């Protein structure tokens, strides 16, 4: 997949799937705008990637900051062709009866509002350009309840529906929208899940998780016309057929 001349904005780019996505897209020729709260981490990643990368410290739970990040990206690179809504949080893991309301709401701010804010800021730019691609990192938790993950399940379900809504409203403007459910990935989030000791996901062996570059490479494939038949749907990397299509082994 050749992304030469394209610009990709990735939220949650400081580590895990987001950081690997920055590397994969830059290697394919894209300009990458790296968005995360950790300015130090994304600056280090931008230095590693080189001139194709721009670090944009931003809290995705604050619309003004997201709007500013999109504007800076467009000003710097001249376009915004792909938005990847990857920023996500799962802590604090807690049963509903004991969940801290403020902390529960902060996860909604990141996982749900952050996805909407990215879409809202990017859509006018993409419409003016005649099209673009919006990809959202989803989860099996968007469709099935998981013990002590009420904040995560609810926010991921909402983000999946937002992606469906974008497809419904914007496909005729040339905007491609899809979700990616990667399954369990070997990232810091999985270490937090493991440490909680709650629910079957925390009991999985580390070897059960796929490497972070797999979803990154799948996202690159999703930007190609080969993935057009899946527009408006959610792709799962648990599907062997999808893995083959995306060139994952």
Secondary structure, DSSP 8 states (H G I E B T S, - for coil): ---TT-EEEEESTTSHHHHHHHHHHHHTT-EEEEEES-HHHHHHHHHHH-TTEEEEE--TT-HHHHHHHHHHHHHHHS---EEEE------S---GGG--HHHHHHHHIIIIIHHHHHHHHHHHHHHHHT-EEEEEE--GGGTS--TT-HHHHHHHHHHHHHHHHHHHHHGGGTEEEEEEE--SBSSHHHHHHHHH--TGGGGS-GGGSB-HHHHHHHHHHHTSGGGGGGTTSEEETT-HHHHHHTT--
